[in-house]
Amino acid sequence: MFILNYYKGTTISLDFHDGDLYNVLSLLAEAAHKDGFIIAVDKRIKGKIQINMEEPWNMVLVEILAGVNFMTEIVNDIIIISVMEWKK
């Protein structure tokens, strides 16, 4: 995710208490789209989030993903966030 730390995205303001994580990531996807990025969010992502930030969307995304165990891939201008599947 270090590549996102060096990019200055559009600033957004989020204030959620027990917000749905999938919906919050979807809001970030809308902001990223304005800057030419696509964020694809796996529909299996579930959870609640408390967040109160006013920062560029990419910095908010880095903060959120630092606290969860999802797989994130960046391919050109596409950011894919999915549930990690462990093979037995």
C-alpha positions in Angstrom: 0.0 0.0 0.0 3.0 2.3 0.2 2.3 3.5 -3.4 -0.9 5.1 -2.1 1.0 7.1 0.5 2.7 9.1 -2.1 -0.4 10.1 -4.1 -2.5 13.1 -3.1 -6.1 12.2 -3.7 -9.3 14.2 -3.4 -10.0 15.1 0.2 -13.1 13.5 1.7 -14.7 13.8 5.1 -16.0 10.6 6.8 -17.7 10.4 10.2 -19.2 7.0 11.0 -19.9 5.3 14.3 -20.6 1.5 13.7 -20.6 2.2 10.0 -20.8 -0.8 7.6 -17.3 -1.4 6.4 -18.4 -2.5 2.9 -20.4 0.7 2.5 -17.5 2.9 3.7 -15.1 1.3 1.2 -17.7 1.9 -1.5 -17.8 5.6 -0.6 -14.0 5.6 -0.9 -14.4 4.0 -4.3 -16.6 6.9 -5.5 -13.9 9.4 -4.4 -11.1 7.4 -6.0 -13.1 7.2 -9.3 -13.0 11.0 -9.5 -9.2 10.8 -9.5 -9.1 8.0 -12.2 -8.8 5.0 -9.9 -11.0 2.0 -9.6 -11.5 0.4 -6.2 -13.1 -3.1 -6.5 -14.5 -4.2 -3.2 -15.3 -7.9 -2.5 -19.0 -8.3 -1.5 -18.0 -10.7 1.2 -16.3 -8.0 3.2 -18.2 -7.5 6.4 -17.7 -5.6 9.6 -18.3 -2.4 11.4 -16.0 0.7 11.5 -15.7 3.8 13.6 -14.0 6.5 11.6 -13.8 10.3 11.8 -11.3 11.6 9.2 -10.9 14.5 6.7 -8.1 13.4 4.5 -7.4 12.4 0.9 -9.3 9.2 0.1 -6.1 7.2 -0.4 -4.8 8.1 3.1 -8.2 7.1 4.6 -8.0 3.8 2.7 -4.5 3.1 4.0 -5.7 3.8 7.6 -8.7 1.5 7.2 -6.7 -1.3 5.6 -4.0 -1.1 8.3 -6.5 -2.4 10.8 -8.1 -5.3 8.9 -6.9 -8.5 7.4 -8.0 -8.2 3.8 -6.0 -8.9 0.7 -5.2 -5.8 -1.3 -3.7 -5.8 -4.8 -2.9 -2.7 -6.9 -2.7 -3.2 -10.7 -2.1 0.0 -12.6 -5.0 2.2 -11.5 -7.2 -0.6 -10.0 -7.2 -1.3 -6.3 -8.7 -4.7 -5.5 -9.8 -5.4 -1.9 -10.9 -8.9 -1.1 -11.3 -11.4 1.7 -8.2 -13.5 2.3 -8.9 -17.2 1.8 -6.7 -19.6 3.6 -6.0 -22.9 2.0 -6.2 -26.0 4.2 
